[in-house]
Structure formats: C-alpha cells, structure tokens
Amino acid sequence: MGYFQVVSRRNKDTLLPIIALCLLPGTEIHSDDWGAYRGSEQELSNVSSHRVVVYSENFVDPVTGVHTQEVESRWADLKLGLKLRKGIRQTDLQSYLDYKMWCQWKGGGVKRQMFENFIRALERQFPIVPI
C-alpha cells in the first residue's frame, strides 16, 4: 500500500519528515540513488536500513534483489489516471491522491468491493440507532 502527498519541493528537508511519518519502527526502505534519499538510515530513527538500487546499472539489484518496481508501478498508475482525465487542477491534486489511496486501501481497485467497504465504513461511522 502507498501513501501519496503533494509536495512543493522534492528535496531531503521536505521528503524525509513525510517518510518518517509513514514508517513503522525498524522499517527497511528501498529507493533509487536519488540524492534526497541519501543518508536516510542515519536521519530517520524508525529506519533500520536503507537499500539502494542504481538504475544506471540495474532495475533490480542482482545481488540483493532490491528494487523499487512497486513504487514505480504505483506512480505510473497515478500518472495514467491524470492523463485519462486530461489533467487536473492543482487545487484538486491532493484530493485525487487521497481517492487513489482510499481505493487501494479499501478495495484494491475492484469497484464493487470498494462500494461494499464504503458502506461498512459509513455504518461504523454513523451507526443506526433504534428509535
């Protein structure tokens, strides 16, 4: 599952606090070798280790098996959704990302299952009280 957030800058000072909020203690993270991720294991107390795949060499590290294909796949899916909508207003982008997260968490993309999960969530949030 993923977490998606619109950011104003894609630098270490912006990204690492967001990553820290999303990880359980002892998490091992995998990333590409982009500079903003360097030193993550030293700067994030909840990260046990940080493994890196260098795309200029491999998409999957042949020794460790480390890859970021799930992240890349999720990003491609988000971009495709935006392309099919012929873009989206900047003010609506976070709502779009929230919707995609909710679909992923609650239904795995199956519309009927998403609807049933939504109804169950409504029932828990607003229980029917007999009169």
BATI-648960 format. One record per residue: residue number from 1; x, y, z of N, C-alpha, C in turn; chain. Coordinates in pm, 1 decimal. Last residue first. Example, Ala and Ser with C-alpha at 12.3 -4.5 7.8 and 13.67 -1.06 7.14 Angstrom:
// residues 2
+-----+----------+----------+----------+----------+----------+----------+----------+----------+----------+--------+
! num !      n_x !      n_y !      n_z !     ca_x !     ca_y !     ca_z !      c_x !      c_y !      c_z ! cadena !
+-----+----------+----------+----------+----------+----------+----------+----------+----------+----------+--------+
!   2 !   1285.0 !   -225.0 !    708.0 !   1367.0 !   -106.0 !    714.0 !   1290.0 !      3.0 !    787.0 !      A !
!   1 !   1319.0 !   -569.0 !    780.0 !   1230.0 !   -450.0 !    780.0 !   1320.0 !   -330.0 !    780.0 !      A !
+-----+----------+----------+----------+----------+----------+----------+----------+----------+----------+--------+
// end
This chain:
// residues 131
+-----+----------+----------+----------+----------+----------+----------+----------+----------+----------+--------+
! num !      n_x !      n_y !      n_z !     ca_x !     ca_y !     ca_z !      c_x !      c_y !      c_z ! cadena !
+-----+----------+----------+----------+----------+----------+----------+----------+----------+----------+--------+
! 131 !  -3508.7 !    384.7 !   1730.0 !  -3587.6 !    493.3 !   1792.3 !  -3684.0 !    433.3 !   1891.5 !      A !
! 130 !  -3173.4 !    258.5 !   1703.8 !  -3319.1 !    237.4 !   1703.6 !  -3391.3 !    348.5 !   1779.7 !      A !
! 129 !  -2926.3 !    395.7 !   1506.8 !  -2974.8 !    388.0 !   1645.4 !  -3125.0 !    368.6 !   1641.4 !      A !
! 128 !  -2673.9 !    294.8 !   1303.1 !  -2818.4 !    314.0 !   1306.9 !  -2864.0 !    293.3 !   1450.9 !      A !
! 127 !  -2361.0 !    471.1 !   1309.9 !  -2444.5 !    354.3 !   1339.5 !  -2592.2 !    390.7 !   1345.8 !      A !
! 126 !  -2148.8 !    600.5 !   1131.0 !  -2283.4 !    650.4 !   1163.5 !  -2375.3 !    533.0 !   1191.9 !      A !
! 125 !  -1914.4 !    452.7 !   1110.9 !  -1906.2 !    591.9 !   1144.7 !  -2040.6 !    647.5 !   1193.0 !      A !
! 124 !  -2006.2 !    201.1 !   1034.9 !  -1926.9 !    214.4 !   1158.8 !  -1923.9 !    359.6 !   1205.8 !      A !
! 123 !  -2140.4 !    266.2 !    799.1 !  -2214.6 !    204.5 !    908.0 !  -2138.6 !    215.9 !   1039.9 !      A !
! 122 !  -1925.8 !    360.4 !    643.3 !  -2035.1 !    450.5 !    681.6 !  -2112.1 !    395.5 !    800.8 !      A !
! 121 !  -1785.1 !    120.9 !    613.6 !  -1721.2 !    234.0 !    682.7 !  -1826.5 !    335.2 !    727.6 !      A !
! 120 !  -1972.8 !    -25.6 !    465.4 !  -1933.3 !    -72.0 !    600.0 !  -1868.2 !     40.7 !    679.8 !      A !
! 119 !  -1970.6 !    131.1 !    231.4 !  -2094.1 !    117.6 !    309.0 !  -2061.8 !     71.4 !    451.3 !      A !
! 118 !  -1705.4 !     86.4 !    150.1 !  -1751.0 !    221.9 !    181.9 !  -1876.9 !    216.9 !    267.0 !      A !
! 117 !  -1710.5 !   -184.7 !     95.1 !  -1625.7 !   -136.2 !    204.0 !  -1665.6 !      4.9 !    246.4 !      A !
! 116 !  -1883.7 !   -177.6 !   -126.2 !  -1922.1 !   -251.0 !     -5.5 !  -1838.5 !   -206.7 !    114.5 !      A !
! 115 !  -1725.6 !    -26.0 !   -305.0 !  -1856.5 !     22.7 !   -262.7 !  -1899.4 !    -45.8 !   -133.7 !      A !
! 114 !  -1503.7 !   -193.4 !   -336.9 !  -1485.6 !    -58.9 !   -281.4 !  -1618.0 !     -5.8 !   -229.1 !      A !
! 113 !  -1626.4 !   -411.7 !   -458.0 !  -1567.2 !   -429.1 !   -325.7 !  -1545.4 !   -293.1 !   -259.2 !      A !
! 112 !  -1693.3 !   -291.1 !   -702.0 !  -1798.2 !   -346.7 !   -615.7 !  -1747.1 !   -361.5 !   -472.1 !      A !
! 111 !  -1435.2 !   -212.4 !   -804.8 !  -1538.0 !   -114.0 !   -772.1 !  -1646.7 !   -169.2 !   -679.7 !      A !
! 110 !  -1120.0 !   -286.5 !   -708.0 !  -1242.1 !   -353.0 !   -753.9 !  -1360.0 !   -268.1 !   -709.2 !      A !
! 109 !   -902.4 !   -161.9 !   -589.5 !   -936.7 !   -124.5 !   -725.4 !  -1062.8 !   -190.7 !   -779.6 !      A !
! 108 !   -873.6 !   -233.3 !   -327.3 !   -780.6 !   -290.7 !   -422.7 !   -818.2 !   -263.2 !   -566.9 !      A !
! 107 !  -1026.4 !   -122.1 !   -131.6 !  -1088.8 !   -207.7 !   -229.6 !   -995.9 !   -271.2 !   -329.3 !      A !
! 106 !   -890.9 !     27.8 !     59.8 !  -1022.0 !    -29.2 !     91.1 !  -1076.7 !   -125.5 !    -11.5 !      A !
! 105 !   -641.4 !    109.9 !    -40.7 !   -652.6 !     55.2 !     94.2 !   -781.5 !    -22.3 !    114.4 !      A !
! 104 !   -702.0 !    199.9 !   -301.5 !   -600.1 !     97.9 !   -280.5 !   -618.6 !     30.8 !   -144.5 !      A !
! 103 !   -892.6 !    397.3 !   -253.3 !   -924.8 !    283.2 !   -339.8 !   -827.6 !    168.5 !   -315.4 !      A !
! 102 !   -737.9 !    571.2 !    -97.3 !   -854.6 !    505.7 !    -39.2 !   -892.9 !    383.4 !   -121.7 !      A !
! 101 !   -549.0 !    657.2 !   -285.9 !   -506.3 !    583.9 !   -166.4 !   -622.2 !    505.5 !   -108.0 !      A !
! 100 !   -719.1 !    789.5 !   -465.3 !   -643.8 !    672.1 !   -511.8 !   -591.6 !    590.5 !   -393.5 !      A !
!  99 !   -810.6 !    996.5 !   -294.9 !   -904.8 !    899.8 !   -352.5 !   -832.0 !    772.9 !   -396.5 !      A !
!  98 !   -569.1 !   1131.1 !   -252.1 !   -640.4 !   1070.3 !   -139.2 !   -738.9 !    965.1 !   -187.2 !      A !
!  97 !   -517.1 !   1220.8 !   -512.9 !   -425.1 !   1126.1 !   -449.5 !   -491.0 !   1056.7 !   -330.7 !      A !
!  96 !   -737.2 !   1396.2 !   -540.4 !   -720.3 !   1283.6 !   -633.0 !   -629.1 !   1177.8 !   -570.9 !      A !
!  95 !   -671.1 !   1578.4 !   -340.3 !   -795.9 !   1501.1 !   -330.7 !   -790.9 !   1379.1 !   -421.6 !      A !
!  94 !   -435.5 !   1685.7 !   -444.7 !   -430.0 !   1606.6 !   -321.3 !   -556.8 !   1524.6 !   -303.3 !      A !
!  93 !   -542.0 !   1816.7 !   -681.8 !   -445.5 !   1707.5 !   -690.5 !   -440.0 !   1623.7 !   -563.2 !      A !
!  92 !   -699.1 !   2039.0 !   -687.7 !   -766.7 !   1910.6 !   -671.6 !   -671.1 !   1792.2 !   -664.8 !      A !
!  91 !   -531.3 !   2251.4 !   -737.5 !   -606.1 !   2253.4 !   -610.9 !   -677.6 !   2120.7 !   -584.9 !      A !
!  90 !   -447.5 !   2195.7 !   -996.7 !   -351.4 !   2182.0 !   -886.6 !   -424.8 !   2174.0 !   -752.2 !      A !
!  89 !   -677.9 !   2009.9 !  -1191.3 !   -637.7 !   2137.9 !  -1132.0 !   -544.9 !   2111.5 !  -1013.9 !      A !
!  88 !   -554.5 !   1771.2 !  -1423.1 !   -634.6 !   1801.5 !  -1304.9 !   -587.3 !   1935.8 !  -1250.8 !      A !
!  87 !   -560.1 !   1578.1 !  -1731.6 !   -506.0 !   1669.6 !  -1632.9 !   -602.1 !   1693.6 !  -1518.4 !      A !
!  86 !   -725.4 !   1400.8 !  -1863.1 !   -671.3 !   1516.3 !  -1936.5 !   -624.8 !   1624.9 !  -1839.2 !      A !
!  85 !   -781.0 !   1171.6 !  -1742.8 !   -868.0 !   1283.5 !  -1705.9 !   -828.1 !   1412.1 !  -1779.5 !      A !
!  84 !   -570.0 !   1021.0 !  -1835.1 !   -705.0 !    987.0 !  -1881.6 !   -804.8 !   1098.0 !  -1850.0 !      A !
!  83 !   -363.4 !   1140.9 !  -1685.7 !   -364.2 !   1153.5 !  -1831.6 !   -504.3 !   1124.6 !  -1887.5 !      A !
!  82 !   -426.5 !   1057.4 !  -1429.1 !   -427.3 !   1200.8 !  -1460.7 !   -433.9 !   1223.9 !  -1611.1 !      A !
!  81 !   -393.2 !    782.5 !  -1460.0 !   -522.9 !    837.5 !  -1419.4 !   -533.8 !    985.5 !  -1450.7 !      A !
!  80 !   -120.2 !    777.2 !  -1518.9 !   -216.5 !    734.4 !  -1619.7 !   -354.8 !    789.6 !  -1587.3 !      A !
!  79 !    -11.4 !    859.3 !  -1273.8 !      5.2 !    945.0 !  -1392.1 !    -94.3 !    907.4 !  -1501.6 !      A !
!  78 !    -82.4 !    638.1 !  -1113.8 !   -130.6 !    772.6 !  -1080.6 !   -122.6 !    864.5 !  -1202.0 !      A !
!  77 !     59.6 !    434.4 !  -1246.6 !    -86.9 !    427.4 !  -1236.6 !   -145.2 !    564.9 !  -1205.1 !      A !
!  76 !    322.6 !    518.3 !  -1203.3 !    272.3 !    509.5 !  -1340.8 !    119.5 !    506.5 !  -1341.4 !      A !
!  75 !    331.2 !    489.3 !   -925.3 !    347.6 !    621.9 !   -983.8 !    294.4 !    623.2 !  -1126.9 !      A !
!  74 !    308.2 !    209.6 !   -907.0 !    204.5 !    294.5 !   -846.6 !    210.9 !    435.0 !   -906.6 !      A !
!  73 !    547.7 !    136.0 !  -1034.5 !    418.3 !     93.6 !  -1088.9 !    305.2 !    181.4 !  -1036.0 !      A !
!  72 !    738.2 !    240.8 !   -860.5 !    733.2 !    288.0 !   -998.7 !    599.1 !    253.6 !  -1063.9 !      A !
!  71 !    682.2 !     86.0 !   -635.3 !    667.0 !    231.5 !   -629.7 !    653.6 !    287.5 !   -771.3 !      A !
!  70 !    747.2 !   -165.0 !   -737.5 !    611.7 !   -139.6 !   -687.3 !    583.8 !      9.8 !   -681.2 !      A !
!  69 !   1020.0 !   -138.0 !   -806.0 !    920.5 !   -155.5 !   -911.8 !    777.8 !   -132.1 !   -863.4 !      A !
!  68 !   1257.9 !   -104.6 !   -684.2 !   1152.7 !     -8.7 !   -650.0 !   1037.8 !    -20.5 !   -750.0 !      A !
!  67 !   1464.1 !   -361.1 !   -535.5 !   1405.5 !   -290.8 !   -649.4 !   1301.6 !   -192.1 !   -598.6 !      A !
!  66 !   1706.4 !   -598.5 !   -441.1 !   1638.5 !   -473.2 !   -411.0 !   1587.9 !   -409.8 !   -540.4 !      A !
!  65 !   1860.8 !   -819.9 !   -474.1 !   1721.1 !   -829.9 !   -517.1 !   1641.4 !   -702.9 !   -491.4 !      A !
!  64 !   2131.9 !   -823.4 !   -418.4 !   2038.9 !   -812.5 !   -305.7 !   1892.8 !   -834.8 !   -344.3 !      A !
!  63 !   2244.7 !   -875.0 !   -678.0 !   2298.3 !   -936.9 !   -555.9 !   2193.3 !   -939.0 !   -445.0 !      A !
!  62 !   2114.1 !   -731.0 !   -875.1 !   2131.5 !   -875.5 !   -893.1 !   2183.5 !   -946.8 !   -768.4 !      A !
!  61 !   1860.7 !   -501.4 !   -825.3 !   1998.5 !   -531.9 !   -787.8 !   2019.8 !   -682.5 !   -794.3 !      A !
!  60 !   1678.5 !   -406.7 !  -1097.6 !   1674.1 !   -494.1 !   -979.9 !   1818.6 !   -529.2 !   -948.7 !      A !
!  59 !   1771.8 !   -239.6 !  -1284.1 !   1643.7 !   -203.7 !  -1223.8 !   1616.1 !   -290.8 !  -1102.5 !      A !
!  58 !   2117.2 !   -133.3 !  -1295.2 !   2012.8 !   -236.9 !  -1296.2 !   1881.9 !   -178.8 !  -1244.2 !      A !
!  57 !   2267.1 !    103.9 !  -1354.8 !   2329.6 !    -28.2 !  -1358.2 !   2225.7 !   -139.7 !  -1373.9 !      A !
!  56 !   2107.2 !    318.6 !  -1335.6 !   2200.6 !    319.6 !  -1447.8 !   2272.7 !    185.1 !  -1460.5 !      A !
!  55 !   1970.5 !    270.1 !  -1096.4 !   1905.5 !    241.0 !  -1224.8 !   2001.2 !    240.9 !  -1342.6 !      A !
!  54 !   2063.5 !    118.5 !   -816.9 !   2115.4 !    221.6 !   -907.6 !   2063.7 !    189.1 !  -1047.7 !      A !
!  53 !   1898.2 !     81.3 !   -514.9 !   1919.9 !     24.4 !   -646.9 !   1959.7 !    139.8 !   -739.2 !      A !
!  52 !   1966.8 !     47.7 !   -168.8 !   1958.0 !    133.2 !   -287.1 !   1978.4 !     50.5 !   -412.8 !      A !
!  51 !   1835.2 !     29.6 !    158.4 !   1899.0 !    -36.5 !     44.5 !   1868.8 !     42.5 !    -81.2 !      A !
!  50 !   1867.2 !    100.9 !    484.6 !   1828.5 !    164.5 !    357.9 !   1906.9 !     96.2 !    247.0 !      A !
!  49 !   1736.6 !      2.2 !    804.3 !   1836.6 !      0.3 !    698.1 !   1777.8 !     60.2 !    571.3 !      A !
!  48 !   1555.8 !     95.8 !    993.8 !   1663.4 !      5.7 !   1036.7 !   1774.4 !     -2.3 !    932.1 !      A !
!  47 !   1400.7 !    391.9 !   1074.6 !   1452.9 !    312.9 !    963.6 !   1568.6 !    226.9 !   1012.6 !      A !
!  46 !   1326.7 !    567.0 !   1272.1 !   1246.1 !    445.7 !   1256.6 !   1291.7 !    356.5 !   1140.6 !      A !
!  45 !   1494.1 !    789.1 !   1252.4 !   1512.7 !    696.9 !   1364.6 !   1433.7 !    567.2 !   1349.1 !      A !
!  44 !   1662.0 !    910.7 !    985.6 !   1528.4 !    865.7 !   1025.7 !   1541.9 !    758.7 !   1133.1 !      A !
!  43 !   1930.7 !    956.5 !    933.9 !   1845.1 !   1070.1 !    968.4 !   1705.9 !   1031.4 !   1015.7 !      A !
!  42 !   2047.3 !    714.9 !    865.4 !   2104.6 !    791.8 !    976.3 !   2008.5 !    901.4 !   1023.9 !      A !
!  41 !   1893.5 !    630.5 !    651.5 !   1901.2 !    543.3 !    769.0 !   1963.9 !    615.2 !    888.6 !      A !
!  40 !   1932.6 !    833.8 !    460.4 !   1803.1 !    817.9 !    526.6 !   1812.5 !    736.1 !    654.8 !      A !
!  39 !   2152.0 !    887.0 !    303.6 !   2166.3 !    903.8 !    448.1 !   2036.8 !    886.2 !    525.3 !      A !
!  38 !   1967.0 !    993.2 !     22.1 !   2096.5 !    953.3 !     78.5 !   2102.6 !    983.3 !    227.8 !      A !
!  37 !   1739.8 !   1093.2 !    -92.0 !   1724.6 !    976.2 !     -5.5 !   1854.3 !    936.1 !     63.5 !      A !
!  36 !   1819.0 !   1298.8 !   -256.1 !   1732.6 !   1332.1 !   -142.9 !   1717.0 !   1215.8 !    -45.5 !      A !
!  35 !   1964.8 !   1174.0 !   -470.0 !   2032.3 !   1239.7 !   -359.6 !   1946.2 !   1269.4 !   -237.8 !      A !
!  34 !   1872.3 !    850.9 !   -581.1 !   1850.0 !    994.3 !   -587.9 !   1900.6 !   1059.9 !   -459.2 !      A !
!  33 !   1893.2 !    579.4 !   -625.1 !   2008.1 !    650.9 !   -569.4 !   1995.5 !    803.1 !   -577.7 !      A !
!  32 !   1580.5 !    441.4 !   -508.9 !   1683.7 !    458.5 !   -609.9 !   1794.4 !    543.2 !   -547.6 !      A !
!  31 !   1517.0 !    238.4 !   -215.0 !   1499.1 !    353.8 !   -302.0 !   1599.0 !    347.6 !   -416.3 !      A !
!  30 !   1371.3 !     85.2 !     61.9 !   1440.2 !     65.0 !    -65.8 !   1414.5 !    188.8 !   -149.5 !      A !
!  29 !   1397.3 !     44.8 !    417.4 !   1347.8 !    114.4 !    298.8 !   1435.4 !     82.5 !    179.0 !      A !
!  28 !   1280.2 !   -134.0 !    686.3 !   1387.0 !   -128.3 !    586.8 !   1328.9 !    -59.1 !    464.6 !      A !
!  27 !   1171.0 !    -30.0 !   1009.3 !   1143.2 !    -49.4 !    866.9 !   1271.9 !    -45.3 !    784.8 !      A !
!  26 !   1181.0 !     22.3 !   1279.5 !   1250.6 !    -95.6 !   1229.2 !   1230.6 !   -123.2 !   1081.9 !      A !
!  25 !    857.9 !    164.1 !   1323.7 !    995.6 !    145.7 !   1371.1 !   1055.0 !     15.9 !   1317.0 !      A !
!  24 !    683.2 !    235.2 !   1014.6 !    687.4 !    176.4 !   1148.4 !    832.6 !    166.1 !   1192.9 !      A !
!  23 !    637.0 !    535.7 !    828.7 !    706.3 !    409.1 !    852.9 !    696.4 !    364.5 !    997.3 !      A !
!  22 !    536.0 !    786.5 !    785.2 !    468.7 !    674.4 !    720.1 !    527.0 !    538.4 !    756.6 !      A !
!  21 !    694.6 !    980.9 !    896.8 !    557.9 !    966.1 !    947.4 !    489.3 !    839.0 !    897.1 !      A !
!  20 !    925.6 !    963.8 !    739.3 !    931.3 !    925.1 !    880.3 !    791.7 !    901.1 !    937.3 !      A !
!  19 !    838.5 !   1078.4 !    498.5 !    871.5 !    935.5 !    502.9 !    869.6 !    886.2 !    647.0 !      A !
!  18 !    818.7 !   1341.8 !    587.0 !    698.9 !   1271.5 !    538.5 !    721.9 !   1121.4 !    544.1 !      A !
!  17 !   1087.8 !   1402.3 !    649.6 !    984.5 !   1405.3 !    754.4 !    855.4 !   1333.6 !    713.8 !      A !
!  16 !   1205.7 !   1363.2 !    383.1 !   1237.0 !   1275.3 !    495.4 !   1136.7 !   1284.3 !    610.7 !      A !
!  15 !   1108.4 !   1570.4 !    203.4 !   1068.0 !   1430.4 !    192.5 !   1093.0 !   1346.3 !    317.3 !      A !
!  14 !   1216.7 !   1823.3 !    276.4 !   1072.8 !   1804.8 !    258.3 !   1034.0 !   1657.8 !    269.5 !      A !
!  13 !   1489.4 !   1784.3 !    292.3 !   1420.5 !   1851.2 !    403.1 !   1268.6 !   1836.3 !    395.4 !      A !
!  12 !   1548.6 !   1668.6 !     38.6 !   1562.7 !   1590.9 !    161.6 !   1483.0 !   1652.5 !    276.3 !      A !
!  11 !   1299.9 !   1768.7 !   -208.2 !   1433.7 !   1766.3 !   -151.3 !   1431.9 !   1689.4 !    -18.2 !      A !
!  10 !   1093.3 !   1854.6 !   -386.0 !   1131.6 !   1714.1 !   -372.6 !   1274.8 !   1704.4 !   -321.5 !      A !
!   9 !    844.0 !   2084.5 !   -279.5 !    982.1 !   2058.9 !   -321.4 !   1013.7 !   1912.3 !   -297.9 !      A !
!   8 !    577.0 !   2064.3 !   -225.8 !    620.7 !   2180.8 !   -302.4 !    763.8 !   2163.0 !   -354.2 !      A !
!   7 !    384.5 !   1766.1 !   -268.5 !    489.7 !   1843.0 !   -201.6 !    531.2 !   1959.1 !   -290.0 !      A !
!   6 !    113.4 !   1558.2 !   -205.2 !    166.0 !   1664.0 !   -289.6 !    270.3 !   1740.4 !   -208.2 !      A !
!   5 !    137.9 !   1219.0 !   -125.1 !    122.6 !   1356.0 !    -76.2 !    185.7 !   1452.4 !   -174.4 !      A !
!   4 !     42.1 !    891.3 !    -58.4 !     68.1 !    990.4 !   -161.1 !     44.0 !   1129.3 !   -103.5 !      A !
!   3 !    134.3 !    571.5 !     23.5 !     93.5 !    699.7 !     79.2 !    134.0 !    804.7 !    -23.3 !      A !
!   2 !     33.5 !    231.8 !    -47.6 !    112.3 !    352.0 !    -59.2 !     53.6 !    469.7 !     13.9 !      A !
!   1 !     84.0 !   -118.3 !      0.0 !      0.0 !      0.0 !      0.0 !     87.6 !    123.5 !      0.0 !      A !
+-----+----------+----------+----------+----------+----------+----------+----------+----------+----------+--------+
// end
